Amino acid sequence: MFNPTRRAGAALGLAGVLWAGAPGPTRAGEATPAGERWIPLFNGRDLTGWKVKITGFPLGENYRDTFRVEDGVLRVAYDRYARFDGRFGHLFYEQPFSHYRLRVEYRFVGEQTPGGPGWAWRNSGLMVHSQAPESLRLDQEFPVSIEVQLLGGDGRTERPTANLCTPGTHVVLGGKLHTPHCTHSRSKTFHGDQWVTVEVEVRGDARLRHFVNGELVLEYEQPQLDPGDADARRLLEQRGGDKRLRAGYIALQAESHPVEFRKVELLPLEP
């Protein structure tokens, strides 16, 4: 039987799979030129292979069943909450990666949980190059990582998706160190509850590119730790001062608005 966990392991470090990658996304299940296929990280049945971390709770405690699988869809749900109360959550895949393409299909549904911050309305994210879930502080709200921010439209104004946010990190954009916390992509706005496909190409500490429905919307280089951030400084000490992010964990975000993921796939790339 096809074992996605074992196959995914080949993507870590220098054990990437040879692929003469095309410039745009590949359809799910479609063979690449080297004969490789997209690996489903989400099995459509349960949270096997994933670890839950919610602010204020130990790793593995899925507070009020925030992350769940129903009808083949991975859901971030708040129907068992009275109020959000700052319970930011992240669902981490169990192992790190370095060179790969990550693809998800997502949509926002329903209403925001009472008590959720205004900026978190129809807001979620994909964390890449993240610190290990075991290394988060109990009350830490966001992992040190590169965030591919997912946003939904309000039916009126422009609100692009697949933006860049940088909790505890910086990148190089346009040849210069880029320090703003969030940066808009060139994507279209997606209103309502429609499904959107976002893909991220991660090339170790060299280059990252964001795609929305097959269109390149943002690219940048040299992801690195921000020495001005307390959590990043702690990681820097452990790494002997090495700032560059060459690998890390993948996580799906829970920020108070219900969101669904019907596909989470990974394609290993050659280092």
N, C-alpha and C positions, 0 to 999 in steps of 0.2 A: 504494500500500500504506500502511496506517496506520502512522505513525512515532511511537511513544510518546515518544522523546527530544525530537522537535521539538514535540510537543504539550505535553509536560511543561514545556518552556522557558517557555511562556506563563504559568506559575504564579509565576514569580519577580518580586519587586518589586511594582510597581503594574500589572503586566500580567496580573493574575488574571482568570479567566473569570467572568462574571456568573452567579450561582446563587442562587436564593431558597431556601437550604438548609433541608431538613426537620430537626426536632430530633434524629432518630435516624439510624442508619446506613442506607445504601442498598445493595441487593444488587448484586453484581458484574455489570457490563454493563447495568445498568438506567439508563435515561435520567433525568436530573434535569429539573426544571421548565423549565430554560433549554435543554434538549436536549443537555447535555454528558454524557459517560460517564466512568466510572472508567478511569484510564490504568494499564495493567500496567507496573510498573517492572521486574519480573522476567519474562523472556520464556519461561521454562519449558524452555529449551534450554542456555543457558550464562550466563556472568557478564558479558555485554555490558552496558556502561553502569555497571559497578560497579568500585570500586577497593579493593584489600585493603591493610590496614595491621595488622601483627602486631608486638607489642612486641619490640624488639631487631632488627628487620629493616626495610629500607627500604620505602617505599611501593611497592606493586606486587608484592612477593615473597610469594607464597602458600605459606608454610612448610608443608611436608608435606601440601599439598593440603587445608588445613583447610576452606576454602570450596569447595564443588563442586556440580555439578548432576548428579543421577542420577535416571532414571525420572520426569523432569518436576518434581522436587522440589529446592529449594535446601537443601543440607545443610551443617551445621557438624559435621565428623567428626574423630575422633581415633584412628582405627584404625591410623594410621601413626606415632603417637607412642609412645615408651617411657614418658615422663613428661611432665606438663604444663609444668613448669619456668617458670611465670609468663608463658607466651606468650598473653597476652590479645589478642584479635583483634577487628577491626571491619571490616565490609564497607560502604563508603560509596557511596551513589549519586553519580553524577558531577557533579551540579549542585545548588545550594542552592534552597530554597523559603521562602516567607513565610506565605502564607495557603492552607490546604489541609486535606484530610482524608486521613489515611494509614490503610490497612487491611491487616492481615496475618492469615493463618491459620497457626498454628504448633502444634507438639507436641514434647514431650521424648521421647527414645527411649534405650534401652540404659543403660549404666552410665557413671558419671563417670570421666574419665581419672585414672589414678594421679597423685598429686601435686597435684591440684586442691584449692583451699581448700574447707573444709567449707561455708562460706556460699554457694559457687557450685554446689552440688548442685541440679540441675534449675532452673538460673538462667540467664537470658539477658536481652536487652533491646533496645528500639528507641530509638536516640538521635535526638533532634530538636533543631533550633536548634544543631547542633554546629559547632565550629570546622572549618575546611577540612582535609581529610586531609593536604594538603601542609604544614600548619603544625604537625603533631604532632612532638614530639621523638622521636628514634630509640627511646628506652627508655620513652616515655610509655605508661602502661598504659590510660588512659581519656581520651577526648577531652573537653574542656570542652563541656558540653552539658546538655540536659534528658533524663533517661533515663526511659522508660516500662518499668519492670522487669517481666519475664515470669518467673513462678514456676510450678512444678508441685508437686502435693501428694505427701505421703509415704504416703497410704493411711489415715492416722489423724487427724492434727491439721489445724487450719485454716491455710491458707497462701494468702492472696489473691494475685491476679495484677493486672497493669496498675497497679502501685504507682508512686510517684514517687521517683526518686533524683536527686541533684544534684551531679555531679562538676564542681567549679569554678563552681557557680552557686547562686543563691537564687531563690525565688519569693515572691509575696504570697498567703497563704492565710487566709481569714477576715478579710481587711482588715489583716493584720499581716505584716511581713516574716518569712518562714518559713525557718529555717536548718538544721533537722535534715537529715542526709544522705539518709535514706530515710523515706517516709511510706506507710503502708498505704492501699489503696483499700478500697471497700466490696464488692469482688467476691466471688463464691463461690470455693471451692477446687476445682481440677480435678485429680483423681488419675489415675494411669495414663498411657497414651499417647494420650489422646483429643485431637482437634483442637479448638483454641480460636480464636475470632475476636476480635481486639483492634483497636479503631479509635481514632485520636487526631485530635481537631480542633484545629488550630493557627491562631490568629488573630494573627499577627505578635507584637508585644510586649504584646498586650492579654490574651487569655484562651486557656487550653488545657483541653481536656476529654478524659477517658479513658472509653471504652466497652468492655464485655466482653459478647460475644454480644448486642449491641444495647442493653445496659443501662448508663446513666450511673453510673460508680463513683467518679469523682474529678474535681474541677475547681479551677483556681487561676489566678492572674493575674501579670502583670508579670515574666516571666522576665528574669533579669539576672545579670551576672557577679559573682562573689564576690571582692572585693579581697583577701581573706585567703588565697586560693589562688595559688600561684606561677605556674602556667600561665595562670590567668585574669588575673593582673596583667600578664603579658606581652602578652596581647590588649588589655587596657585601655590600655596605653601606645600600641599601634598605632592604637587607636580614639580617642585624645585624651581618655581618661577616660570615654567614654560607656559606661555599664553595660548599658543595655537591649538585649535580644536581640530583634531584629525579623525576622531570617531566619537560615537556617543549613542545614547538610547533614543528611541522614538516613543512619543507619547501623544495621546489624544486628550483634549482639554475639556473641562467642565467648568463653566464660568457663570452659571445661573440661568441660561436660556436652553430649553430642550433642543437637542440636535440628534440626528440619526446618521449612522454610517452603514451603508449596505455593502461596501467593498473596501478592504484595506489590503493592498498588495505591494510586493517588493520585487524588484529586479536587480540582482547583483551585477555590479560592473567591475571591469578590470581596473585595478589600481594604476 
